[in-house]
Amino acid sequence: MPSNLYETDFYGWTLEQSKLLREGDFKHLDIPNLAEEIESLGKQQRQELRNRLSILIGHLLKWDYQPDKRSKSWRVTIQIQRREIENLLEDNPSLKSYLSEAIPKGYQAGVDLVRLETSLDYEDLPKTCPYTSGQLFDSDFPTDLNQA
């Protein structure tokens, strides 16, 4: 295995590392880079949670702060994001402990989404997330979501 395969052919490196792992050839594993990539996979899951929360929160804010512009698209987006977050947490249960940190970060990105897609601005929206984690994941919240 070339020592610089990680830098020159990442895909080839991944194939080689998985082969070595399956064969139990731990002596030839690229441990430093392998550890870094495994850690990176975990960070990607955290980022996925924050991204989905930002879309969910952004659409909940639009729903609450622009009732005259509510649409099927917003409703379905809220439902999709809730389902995808639920799936993500089901597949990665330890991410639940990260929710208390992810929600405020997702809120800030959600506010940016609202500012980008509507006429609302910072002063029109709460400084912190107005939704509890229970509300974020409650399919009956807001109460008028499923009535339109």
C-alpha positions as CSV (number, residue, x, y, z in Angstrom):
1,M,0.0,0.0,0.0
2,P,1.6,3.3,-1.0
3,S,2.0,5.6,2.0
4,N,0.5,8.6,0.2
5,L,-2.6,6.8,-1.2
6,Y,-4.7,8.8,1.3
7,E,-3.6,12.0,-0.4
8,T,-3.5,10.8,-4.0
9,D,-6.5,8.6,-4.3
10,F,-8.9,8.8,-1.4
11,Y,-11.3,6.3,-2.9
12,G,-8.5,3.8,-3.5
13,W,-7.4,4.4,0.1
14,T,-10.9,3.6,1.4
15,L,-11.0,0.3,-0.6
16,E,-7.6,-0.7,0.7
17,Q,-8.4,0.2,4.3
18,S,-11.7,-1.8,4.2
19,K,-9.9,-4.8,2.7
20,L,-7.3,-4.7,5.4
21,L,-9.9,-4.4,8.1
22,R,-11.9,-7.4,6.7
23,E,-8.7,-9.5,6.5
24,G,-7.7,-8.5,10.1
25,D,-4.5,-7.0,8.8
26,F,-4.3,-4.3,11.5
27,K,-0.6,-3.9,11.1
28,H,-0.9,-2.3,7.7
29,L,-3.8,0.0,8.5
30,D,-3.4,3.7,8.2
31,I,-4.5,4.3,11.7
32,P,-4.1,8.1,12.0
33,N,-6.1,8.8,8.8
34,L,-8.6,6.0,9.5
35,A,-9.3,7.5,12.9
36,E,-9.7,11.0,11.4
37,E,-12.2,9.7,8.7
38,I,-14.3,7.8,11.3
39,E,-14.5,11.0,13.4
40,S,-15.4,12.9,10.3
41,L,-18.3,10.5,9.7
42,G,-19.7,11.4,13.1
43,K,-19.4,15.1,12.4
44,Q,-21.3,14.6,9.2
45,Q,-24.2,13.1,11.1
46,R,-24.2,16.1,13.5
47,Q,-24.2,18.5,10.5
48,E,-27.1,16.5,8.9
49,L,-29.1,17.0,12.1
50,R,-28.4,20.7,12.2
51,N,-29.3,21.1,8.5
52,R,-32.6,19.3,8.9
53,L,-33.4,21.3,12.0
54,S,-32.7,24.6,10.3
55,I,-35.1,23.7,7.5
56,L,-37.8,22.5,9.9
57,I,-37.5,25.5,12.1
58,G,-37.3,27.9,9.2
59,H,-40.6,26.5,7.8
60,L,-42.2,26.6,11.2
61,L,-41.3,30.2,11.6
62,K,-42.6,31.0,8.1
63,W,-45.8,29.1,9.0
64,D,-46.2,31.1,12.3
65,Y,-45.1,34.6,11.1
66,Q,-46.7,34.6,7.6
67,P,-50.0,32.8,8.0
68,D,-51.5,34.5,4.9
69,K,-48.8,32.8,2.8
70,R,-49.1,29.3,4.1
71,S,-48.8,26.6,1.5
72,K,-48.9,22.9,0.9
73,S,-45.2,23.1,0.2
74,W,-44.5,24.5,3.7
75,R,-46.7,21.9,5.3
76,V,-45.0,19.0,3.4
77,T,-41.5,20.3,4.1
78,I,-42.3,20.4,7.8
79,Q,-43.5,16.8,7.7
80,I,-40.6,15.6,5.6
81,Q,-38.0,17.2,7.9
82,R,-39.6,15.8,11.0
83,R,-39.6,12.3,9.4
84,E,-36.0,12.6,8.3
85,I,-34.9,13.8,11.7
86,E,-36.8,11.0,13.4
87,N,-35.0,8.5,11.0
88,L,-31.6,10.1,11.6
89,L,-32.1,9.9,15.4
90,E,-33.4,6.3,15.1
91,D,-30.3,5.3,13.2
92,N,-28.0,7.4,15.5
93,P,-29.5,7.3,19.0
94,S,-26.5,9.0,20.6
95,L,-27.3,12.1,18.5
96,K,-30.2,12.8,20.9
97,S,-27.8,14.1,23.4
98,Y,-26.6,16.6,20.9
99,L,-30.2,18.1,20.4
100,S,-29.8,20.7,23.1
101,E,-26.8,22.1,21.2
102,A,-28.1,21.5,17.7
103,I,-31.5,23.2,18.1
104,P,-30.0,26.7,18.8
105,K,-27.6,26.3,15.9
106,G,-30.4,25.1,13.7
107,Y,-32.5,28.0,14.8
108,Q,-29.9,30.5,13.6
109,A,-29.7,28.9,10.2
110,G,-33.5,28.7,10.1
111,V,-33.7,32.4,10.7
112,D,-31.3,32.9,7.8
113,L,-33.6,30.8,5.6
114,V,-36.6,32.9,6.6
115,R,-34.7,36.1,5.9
116,L,-33.7,34.8,2.5
117,E,-37.1,33.5,1.5
118,T,-39.4,36.1,3.0
119,S,-39.6,39.8,3.7
120,L,-39.1,39.1,7.4
121,D,-35.9,40.2,9.1
122,Y,-34.1,39.6,12.4
123,E,-36.2,42.2,14.3
124,D,-39.4,40.3,13.2
125,L,-38.4,37.0,14.8
126,P,-37.5,35.8,18.3
127,K,-33.9,36.0,19.3
128,T,-34.0,32.4,20.4
129,C,-35.9,29.4,19.2
130,P,-39.5,29.7,20.4
131,Y,-40.2,26.0,20.0
132,T,-39.5,23.3,22.5
133,S,-37.9,20.0,21.3
134,G,-41.3,18.4,22.0
135,Q,-43.0,20.9,19.6
136,L,-40.4,20.5,16.9
137,F,-41.1,16.8,16.7
138,D,-44.9,16.8,17.4
139,S,-46.8,16.0,14.2
140,D,-49.8,17.9,15.6
141,F,-47.9,21.1,16.1
142,P,-48.8,23.7,15.3
143,T,-52.4,22.8,15.8
144,D,-53.5,24.2,12.4
145,L,-50.7,22.5,10.4
146,N,-52.9,19.6,9.3
147,Q,-56.1,21.6,8.8
148,A,-55.1,23.4,5.6
